[in-house]
Amino acid sequence: MSDKVKVTIDGITVEVAPGTTILNAARQIGGDIVPPAMCYYSKLEGSGGKCRTCIVKVSKGSEKDPRPMPKLVASCRTTVMDGMEVLNITSPEVIEARSGVVEMLLINHPLDCPVCDQAGECDLQNLGYEHGLQKTRYEFERRTFERIDIGDKIQLHMNRCILCYRCVFTADQITNKRVHGILNRGDHSEISTYIQTAVDNDFSGNVIDVCPVGALTDKTFRFKNRVWFTKPIDAHRDCPTCSGKVTLWYKGADVLRVTARKDVYGEVEEFICNTCRFDKKKTADWTIEHPTHIPDTSVISSNHYETLIPLPVIQEDERLKEANRIELEKTTKF
C-alpha cells in the first residue's frame, strides 16, 4: 500500500508525501500552475500565511469527504489530503481574489520601480504586471517612513515593505541574536530596530536576499547599475564561515555585488556570510564556475550572456520581409 497521497491541481495529478502543502505539491508539478508566494520560504520554519497571494480554491476536499472548502485557502499553509482537487489558474474566482490581494499590497507601496535596486528581480513587480489594476480604490494618503540604516551595509526602505516577515525569520533562525522585528501595531506596523545600525552579525546580509521587494537593499550596490545590465556568474571559495557558494554580478570586469545562489523560486539555496557578500569583490578571490542560468521569463536574460555568440537582434525571415514589402507598397506616401 502506497504511503503517498494523490492531489489534482488544475487537472494535473501528482503523488506527494502526507503533510505536503498544496504549494509544494504544485511545485513538484512545476510550470504556471505554481501559485505565487511573497512570504513563504521553504528554508525558513514558520514562514507563510502572511501575504495571501498563494490562495487557491479546493473544489474537492478528499476522497472521504468530497465537499469543497467554503473559502479560498492559502496553499502554503494547507496540507493536501488523498483525492483532493485544487483550482488555481483555472479558477476565475482565484484570479479575481489574487488581483484584490495585489491591490492591497500596493496600497502603500510606492511606484518607484525606475529607481529601485530590486527592479528586475522583484516578485511584487511581476505580480503587479500580471494581476495589478490600472488604478487603486484606496482614497487615503500612503503611509511614509524615513529611510534608515539598520546595519552598516543595509538600508531599510520601510515604504516598500509588505510585512512578509522573511527577514525576521531569517535573523531568528540563522543568527545567534535577532535585534530587529515588527514594531507597533495595525497600519503603524513596521520592520525596524530600537537602535539604528544595530543589525551587526556575520550573516545579517541574508535579509537582503530573502526580501521579496526593495525594502532591504545593499548599500554597497545601491544605484550602481540596473540588474539587467549585469552578468551573474556562479563561483565559490574556501570560506571557514559558510559554504562559499555565491553568484557574482559582473559589469565588464568589475564585480558589482555578491549574492547567495537562488533556486527557480527565488529562494536562497545556502545562506552566505557577510565576508563573502561584502568584502570579496575581486575575481581573484573566487573560483569561477559557469554563467548562472536565468529563466527566459526574466529581464536579466535579455543580454543572452549564456551564449558564446550574441543572438542577432533581428532574425532573418524572408517571409516576414516579403510581407513587410507588400504592406509598404500599400501605404500612401505624402
C-alpha positions as CSV (number, residue, x, y, z in Angstrom):
1,M,0.0,0.0,0.0
2,S,1.4,3.4,-1.1
3,D,2.2,5.8,1.7
4,K,1.7,8.7,-0.6
5,V,-1.5,10.8,-1.3
6,K,-2.9,11.9,-4.6
7,V,-3.8,15.5,-5.3
8,T,-5.0,17.1,-8.5
9,I,-4.1,20.7,-9.2
10,D,-5.7,22.3,-12.3
11,G,-6.4,18.9,-13.8
12,I,-2.8,17.5,-13.2
13,T,-2.5,14.7,-10.7
14,V,0.6,14.2,-8.6
15,E,1.5,11.9,-5.7
16,V,3.2,13.5,-2.7
17,A,4.1,12.6,0.9
18,P,1.5,13.1,3.6
19,G,1.8,16.5,5.2
20,T,2.9,18.3,2.0
21,T,1.3,21.6,1.4
22,I,-0.7,22.4,-1.7
23,L,2.0,24.9,-2.7
24,N,4.8,22.4,-2.5
25,A,2.7,19.8,-4.3
26,A,2.2,22.3,-7.1
27,R,6.0,23.0,-7.2
28,Q,6.5,19.3,-7.8
29,I,4.4,19.6,-10.9
30,G,6.0,23.0,-11.9
31,G,5.0,25.4,-14.6
32,D,2.4,28.1,-14.5
33,I,0.1,26.3,-12.0
34,V,2.5,27.0,-9.2
35,P,0.9,29.7,-7.0
36,P,3.0,32.8,-6.4
37,A,4.4,33.3,-2.9
38,M,5.6,36.5,-1.3
39,C,6.1,35.4,2.3
40,Y,6.5,31.6,2.2
41,Y,10.2,30.5,2.2
42,S,10.9,26.8,2.2
43,K,14.2,27.3,4.1
44,L,12.6,29.2,6.9
45,E,10.4,27.4,9.5
46,G,7.1,29.1,10.3
47,S,7.0,31.2,7.2
48,G,3.9,31.6,5.1
49,G,0.3,32.7,5.6
50,K,1.0,36.4,5.7
51,C,0.7,37.8,2.1
52,R,-2.2,35.6,0.8
53,T,-1.0,35.8,-2.8
54,C,-0.9,31.9,-2.9
55,I,-4.6,31.5,-2.3
56,V,-6.3,28.6,-4.2
57,K,-9.7,27.0,-4.4
58,V,-10.2,23.5,-3.0
59,S,-13.1,22.1,-5.1
60,K,-12.9,18.7,-3.5
61,G,-11.6,18.1,0.0
62,S,-10.7,14.4,-0.3
63,E,-12.0,11.0,-1.3
64,K,-13.5,10.5,2.2
65,D,-15.1,14.0,2.3
66,P,-15.6,15.3,-1.2
67,R,-17.2,18.6,-0.1
68,P,-15.4,21.7,-1.3
69,M,-13.8,24.0,1.2
70,P,-16.1,27.0,1.7
71,K,-13.5,29.7,1.2
72,L,-10.3,30.2,-0.7
73,V,-7.3,28.9,1.3
74,A,-3.6,29.8,1.5
75,S,-1.8,27.0,-0.4
76,C,1.4,27.5,1.6
77,R,-0.4,26.6,4.9
78,T,-2.9,24.0,3.7
79,T,-1.8,20.4,3.6
80,V,-3.1,18.0,0.9
81,M,-5.4,15.1,1.5
82,D,-5.8,12.0,-0.6
83,G,-8.1,12.7,-3.5
84,M,-8.1,16.5,-3.1
85,E,-8.8,18.6,-6.1
86,V,-7.4,22.2,-6.3
87,L,-8.1,25.0,-8.8
88,N,-5.5,27.8,-9.3
89,I,-5.1,29.4,-12.6
90,T,-8.2,27.7,-13.9
91,S,-10.5,29.4,-11.4
92,P,-11.8,32.9,-12.2
93,E,-12.6,33.3,-8.5
94,V,-8.9,32.8,-7.6
95,I,-7.7,35.1,-10.2
96,E,-10.1,37.9,-9.1
97,A,-9.2,37.4,-5.4
98,R,-5.5,37.4,-6.2
99,S,-5.9,40.7,-8.0
100,G,-7.5,42.1,-4.9
101,V,-4.6,40.9,-2.8
102,V,-2.1,42.5,-5.1
103,E,-4.1,45.7,-5.0
104,M,-3.9,45.6,-1.2
105,L,-0.2,45.0,-1.2
106,L,0.3,48.0,-3.5
107,I,-1.8,50.3,-1.3
108,N,1.2,51.8,0.4
109,H,3.9,50.5,-1.9
110,P,5.4,53.4,-3.9
111,L,5.6,53.1,-7.6
112,D,9.4,53.8,-7.7
113,C,10.5,50.8,-9.8
114,P,12.6,53.1,-12.1
115,V,14.9,53.9,-9.1
116,C,14.6,50.8,-7.0
117,D,17.5,48.4,-6.9
118,Q,15.1,45.4,-6.8
119,A,13.7,46.2,-10.2
120,G,14.1,43.2,-12.5
121,E,14.2,40.8,-9.6
122,C,11.0,41.9,-7.7
123,D,8.3,39.4,-7.1
124,L,5.8,42.2,-6.4
125,Q,6.7,43.8,-9.7
126,N,5.9,40.6,-11.5
127,L,2.6,40.2,-9.6
128,G,1.7,43.8,-10.3
129,Y,2.3,43.3,-14.0
130,E,0.2,40.1,-14.1
131,H,-2.6,40.9,-11.7
132,G,-2.4,44.6,-10.9
133,L,-5.2,47.1,-11.6
134,Q,-4.7,50.3,-13.5
135,K,-5.9,52.3,-10.5
136,T,-6.5,51.7,-6.8
137,R,-9.7,52.2,-4.9
138,Y,-7.8,53.4,-1.9
139,E,-8.6,57.1,-1.3
140,F,-6.3,57.8,1.7
141,E,-2.7,59.0,1.7
142,R,0.0,56.4,1.6
143,R,1.9,55.8,4.8
144,T,5.5,57.0,4.7
145,F,8.7,56.3,6.7
146,E,12.1,57.8,6.7
147,R,14.9,55.6,5.3
148,I,17.1,54.3,8.0
149,D,20.3,52.2,8.2
150,I,19.7,49.0,10.2
151,G,23.3,47.9,9.6
152,D,26.5,49.4,8.3
153,K,25.8,48.0,4.8
154,I,22.0,47.6,4.9
155,Q,19.4,50.3,4.3
156,L,15.7,49.9,5.1
157,H,13.0,51.5,2.9
158,M,10.0,50.8,5.0
159,N,7.8,52.4,2.4
160,R,8.3,49.4,0.2
161,C,7.9,46.8,2.9
162,I,4.9,44.4,2.7
163,L,5.5,42.8,6.1
164,C,6.2,39.3,4.9
165,Y,8.4,38.6,8.0
166,R,11.0,36.8,5.9
167,C,13.9,38.9,7.3
168,V,12.6,38.4,10.9
169,F,12.5,34.6,10.4
170,T,16.0,34.7,8.8
171,A,17.5,36.6,11.7
172,D,15.8,34.3,14.2
173,Q,17.0,31.1,12.6
174,I,20.5,31.7,11.2
175,T,21.9,34.2,13.7
176,N,22.6,34.0,17.4
177,K,20.7,37.1,18.3
178,R,17.9,39.0,16.5
179,V,17.8,42.7,17.1
180,H,15.2,43.8,14.6
181,G,11.5,42.9,14.2
182,I,7.9,44.2,13.9
183,L,7.3,47.4,15.9
184,N,3.9,48.9,16.7
185,R,0.5,47.5,15.5
186,G,-2.1,47.8,12.7
187,D,-1.2,50.2,9.9
188,H,1.6,51.6,12.0
189,S,3.5,48.3,12.0
190,E,7.0,48.4,10.6
191,I,10.2,46.5,10.4
192,S,12.8,48.3,12.5
193,T,15.3,48.3,15.4
194,Y,15.1,50.4,18.5
195,I,18.7,51.5,17.8
196,Q,19.8,52.3,14.3
197,T,22.6,50.3,12.7
198,A,22.1,47.7,15.4
199,V,22.0,44.7,13.0
200,D,25.6,43.6,13.2
201,N,26.4,39.9,12.8
202,D,28.2,37.8,10.2
203,F,25.0,36.6,8.4
204,S,23.0,39.9,8.5
205,G,23.3,40.4,4.8
206,N,21.0,37.5,4.1
207,V,18.0,39.6,5.0
208,I,18.7,41.4,1.7
209,D,18.4,38.2,-0.3
210,V,15.2,37.0,1.3
211,C,13.3,40.3,0.9
212,P,10.9,39.9,-2.0
213,V,10.7,43.7,-2.6
214,G,13.2,46.6,-2.4
215,A,12.7,47.3,1.3
216,L,16.1,46.0,2.3
217,T,18.9,47.0,0.0
218,D,22.7,46.5,-0.2
219,K,24.3,49.9,0.4
220,T,27.4,48.8,-1.5
221,F,25.4,48.2,-4.7
222,R,22.8,51.0,-4.4
223,F,22.3,52.9,-7.7
224,K,25.4,51.4,-9.2
225,N,23.7,49.7,-12.1
226,R,20.5,48.1,-13.3
227,V,20.4,44.4,-12.7
228,W,19.6,43.5,-16.3
229,F,22.9,45.2,-17.4
230,T,24.9,42.8,-15.2
231,K,26.0,39.3,-15.8
232,P,25.6,36.7,-13.0
233,I,28.3,34.1,-12.7
234,D,28.4,31.1,-10.2
235,A,31.6,31.0,-8.2
236,H,32.9,29.6,-4.9
237,R,35.7,30.0,-2.5
238,D,37.0,28.1,0.6
239,C,35.2,30.0,3.4
240,P,35.5,29.0,7.0
241,T,32.2,30.5,7.9
242,C,29.8,29.5,5.2
243,S,29.6,27.3,2.1
244,G,31.3,29.9,0.0
245,K,28.9,29.2,-3.0
246,V,27.7,32.5,-4.4
247,T,26.6,34.4,-7.5
248,L,28.9,37.2,-8.7
249,W,27.2,40.0,-10.6
250,Y,29.6,41.5,-13.2
251,K,29.6,44.7,-15.2
252,G,32.6,44.4,-17.5
253,A,35.5,43.2,-15.4
254,D,34.1,44.6,-12.1
255,V,32.1,42.6,-9.5
256,L,29.3,45.0,-8.5
257,R,27.7,42.7,-5.9
258,V,27.8,39.2,-4.5
259,T,24.6,37.3,-3.5
260,A,23.7,33.8,-2.4
261,R,22.6,31.4,-5.1
262,K,18.9,31.1,-5.6
263,D,16.6,28.3,-6.9
264,V,13.9,28.6,-9.5
265,Y,11.5,30.0,-7.0
266,G,13.9,32.8,-5.9
267,E,14.8,31.1,-2.6
268,V,18.3,31.1,-1.3
269,E,19.9,27.6,-1.6
270,E,22.6,28.2,1.1
271,F,23.0,31.3,3.2
272,I,26.3,33.1,3.0
273,C,28.4,35.2,5.4
274,N,29.0,38.9,5.2
275,T,32.7,38.4,4.4
276,C,31.8,36.7,1.1
277,R,29.0,39.1,0.4
278,F,30.6,42.5,1.1
279,D,34.4,42.0,1.3
280,K,35.3,39.7,-1.5
281,K,34.6,41.6,-4.7
282,K,37.6,40.7,-6.8
283,T,37.7,37.9,-9.4
284,A,40.9,36.7,-7.8
285,D,39.0,35.9,-4.6
286,W,36.9,33.3,-6.3
287,T,37.0,30.2,-8.4
288,I,34.7,30.8,-11.4
289,E,32.3,28.0,-12.3
290,H,29.9,29.0,-15.1
291,P,27.2,31.6,-16.0
292,T,24.2,31.5,-13.7
293,H,21.1,30.1,-15.5
294,I,18.4,32.7,-15.7
295,P,14.9,31.7,-16.9
296,D,13.8,33.2,-20.2
297,T,10.9,35.0,-18.5
298,S,13.4,37.2,-16.5
299,V,14.5,40.5,-17.9
300,I,18.1,39.6,-16.8
301,S,18.2,37.0,-19.6
302,S,17.7,39.7,-22.3
303,N,21.5,40.2,-22.8
304,H,22.0,36.5,-23.7
305,Y,25.1,36.3,-21.6
306,E,24.9,32.5,-21.5
307,T,25.6,32.1,-25.3
308,L,29.1,32.5,-26.7
309,I,27.9,34.2,-29.8
310,P,25.3,37.0,-29.2
311,L,22.0,36.3,-30.9
312,P,21.1,38.8,-33.6
313,V,18.6,41.5,-32.7
314,I,16.7,41.0,-35.9
315,Q,16.2,37.5,-37.2
316,E,16.4,37.0,-40.9
317,D,12.9,35.9,-42.1
318,E,12.3,36.0,-45.8
319,R,8.5,35.5,-45.4
320,L,8.3,38.4,-43.0
321,K,10.4,40.7,-45.2
322,E,8.2,39.9,-48.2
323,A,5.1,40.6,-46.2
324,N,6.5,43.9,-45.0
325,R,7.4,44.9,-48.6
326,I,3.8,44.2,-49.7
327,E,2.4,46.2,-46.8
328,L,4.8,49.1,-47.5
329,E,3.6,49.2,-51.1
330,K,0.0,49.7,-49.9
331,T,1.0,52.7,-47.8
332,T,0.1,56.0,-49.3
333,K,3.1,58.3,-49.3
334,F,2.6,62.0,-48.9
